[in-house]
Amino acid sequence: MKWTLSKSRILSFLQCSKRLYLEVHHRNLIKYSSHSEAAFRIGDEVGETARKVLMPGGILIEYDRGLRKAVETTNNFLNDLFDITLYEATLQTHNTQIRADLLNKDKDCIHVVEVKSSTGIKEIYLVDSAIQYSVMAGAGFTPAKISLAHINNKFVYQGDSNYNDLFKVVDLTSEISERAEQVPDWIEAANKTIAGDLPRIEVGEHCTKPYSCPFIKHCWKDIPVIEYPITKFPGLKKSKVTELIKIGYEDIRDIPDGLLGDTLQTRLNAYRTGKKLIPDELRNKLAQLKFPRYYLDFETIGFAVPKWSGTRPYEQLPFQWSCHVEDKSMAVSHTGFLDTSGNPPMQLFSEALINVLGDSGPIIVYSTFEKTVLRNLQERYPEYRESLQSIIDRLFDLFQPIKTHYFHRDLQGSYSIKNVLPTVVPDLKYSDLPDVKDGMMAQQAYLEIINVKTTQERKRSLTNSLSKYCEMDTFAMVKLIQNLSKKNE
Ligand code: SF4
């Protein structure tokens, strides 16, 4: 055989045989999403920390001289009489190899720990460990114990690089035995797939479960697009969706009149005409908002491995806010806060926010996220509890009335502000922003800014992009309310 199987290739096969085939024969088609790339980076950081915390002082099995050398080195260490800890121990049986994140050999007993950056155990991890176990057993080094280390989200970092309680280690040995018995069959079937022709697999839910497939762009490009699929009809119950699809309707506009209730029939008409629906109830509700109106948006960062003392893994910590203020004459001014020092930004964030929001007037946000962040800040800084509470009491979540009342067919079932904005204010576009165009990009930009290796010029450019992005979020709300509350819209 000209190819080698690995744990990740077997997992690819279990997700979709076509994925495995493409990974082996058409690697040039691989396109990882920005979410996947961010997940890889987090995985690397978590893996590094796990080495130091769970099995310090180990030897890294390098891969730069190829698989054969890595396997040979691992075998030599494991056949030695000495106890040892290895990182990325590489073992092979027939044409299948695995790399163990952490391996400890103590008096001939081998303990393997797989490290994950999630905060719990998922079914796929049991499969993952079963493959690990089976291949190691085939290579002559059956682990006495195989465990999974995942992030302990109750952990509170106390500083001094003390991450001793960051991980929860769970023994999976007894849980994986049944799955491990199936591994030889999976290997055989995976090899057959690679040796055969391109499997004919339709796209479907499996393209994103359990992992986002890197061939989505390739496989989905020729799928005929249904312009307004029934599955995205807001308010249409799942059972009705299934019923209509069974009858043969795929595009919402083809649903015959008379099958839906009044509200959905009105929306069905709007699908056909392309007109937006702005009921008076929505206009009035928005028009009644008092002045001054404050429009507020936060950007946050969550570290898998906490960086700042007193914080938890993945806790969303605010580093930026944007606020537009609109007075009675509809004059709008803007203020923003962005801490790029790399120090904990939460306290300065809170103080600056309290100073800018005045004592009265609605504070308009576009989700419940800001409320959650403010509550967390109350916990963190009891001295600001009251001031933050008065901010919470003034919040007006614009998302709710828009979701309940507003409708345009181009929303495609999603009421995110990035979807709603172009249907109401077509000239205002997130796509025109430089570098940072969504929340994920904002987090990546922030991480790059606080990285000491980033050049000053790059930091300046990213800081500018971040400021513009957050400002856009609040300006978008200003324009949404101005337009949706107009009498003649
Ligand atoms: S995109 Fe879907 S169908 Fe294509 S290889 Fe991936 S999982 Fe299979």
Residues whose N, C-alpha, C, O or C-beta is under 5 A from the ligand:
A	BS01	SF4	C16 K18 R19 I201 E202 V203 H206 C207 C213 F215 I216 C219
